[in-house]
Amino acid sequence: MNPSLDTLAGRGHDQRINLLLGVANLFIFLDHIPNNAVNLLTLRNYGFSGATDVFVFIAGYAVALIYGAMMLERGFIVTTTRVFKRVGQLYAAYIVLFVVYIDAIGNFAARYATTSLFDEYNVTAIIDHPTRTLYRGLLLQAQPLHLDGLQLFIVLMALFPFALWAMLRRPQLTLAGSIALYLAARYFDWGVPSFPEGRWDLNPFCWQLLFLLGAWFAVKGRDLVTPLYRWPALRVAAVVYLILAFLIALPRHFPELNSVVPGVWPLSLDTKENLAPHRLLHFLALAYLFSWLVPRDWPGLSAIALRPVIKCGEEWLAAFCAGVFLSFAGHLILITGPDSLAMQIAVSAAGLATMAAVAYYVSWSKQQDRVRAMGAEA
């Protein structure tokens, strides 16, 4: 039976979506500041997956809810035009971000004679080939550090109408096709080349699986997964796997533990590009336990302390763009000033607060536009 409006994840607003998008945004900002003790608090330090995994999965879940309902109500053509409109907005934000970001890196490197920043932020080609670099950037082929997530999301969204059309009609078959593409990309080493050399840090042939898994859960998976919450053995297995992943990840921060943690595990912690199976399994274990421990009616979702985080999820694009610049500024402050623990905490706290302020402002601005529009119609 094809999914109906009522089967789209219960057809109700789920505040956990905004919470997780906000957490992912804030964690990504912290992860982007190197040599920062505060980013030891983020998800990537305790296993195989990280904030990017959370963002891609939840984004797939959220867009399936929004555009799935639209496609069922208004059809494929209308929905496709709305998706492409959103892709245009994402692309415009990326272009502005790319150009200003490159310019900021170049100006700072020239002013303070820190040419190592070009290598660190993967924009070395801008020195010898500025025009080609900008052109390749327009084509999403240049990969400056920290913009890879937005580039991936643009590509996934551009192809999403066709995947959603298939998902709404044959959800299991569509998911099987996504898994087949993931396995083929890993087996045949498919990837997307980047400029001037190398490949995308987030291979869309592989990461599409996590995105469509999110969409599948929104369309069909909720009814199939709910019975799993009644299996205590599955929860125990998830907890054991997370503990195992944590133990394997510990030597990353404490090299002296290399002699304690067995070296026979055939698992590489550097598994981001092709979304290694154990990384995917780690995220699914986290998602399973989170959805069990935090139901959609959890009272804590209305807590005052979580409101800034949820707002960063509601206005995730503005918060993400702000986070990219703030992480760069934070890095510059730490390499040009006193790099103490107190300074790292201050820089991180100031960045998080600024991201929340930007999200609140964008939300307020949109509300004023709606009020003005309603006044004009009246």
Secondary structure as UniProt FT lines:
FT   HELIX           5..7
FT   HELIX           9..11
FT   HELIX           15..31
FT   TURN            34..35
FT   HELIX           37..41
FT   HELIX           43..46
FT   HELIX           51..74
FT   HELIX           76..112
FT   HELIX           116..120
FT   TURN            121..122
FT   HELIX           125..128
FT   HELIX           130..138
FT   TURN            139..140
FT   TURN            145..146
FT   HELIX           148..169
FT   HELIX           171..188
FT   HELIX           204..216
FT   HELIX           217..221
FT   HELIX           222..225
FT   HELIX           226..230
FT   HELIX           232..249
FT   HELIX           250..252
FT   HELIX           255..259
FT   TURN            263..264
FT   TURN            272..275
FT   HELIX           277..293
FT   TURN            296..297
FT   HELIX           299..302
FT   HELIX           304..306
FT   HELIX           307..314
FT   HELIX           316..336
FT   HELIX           341..377
//
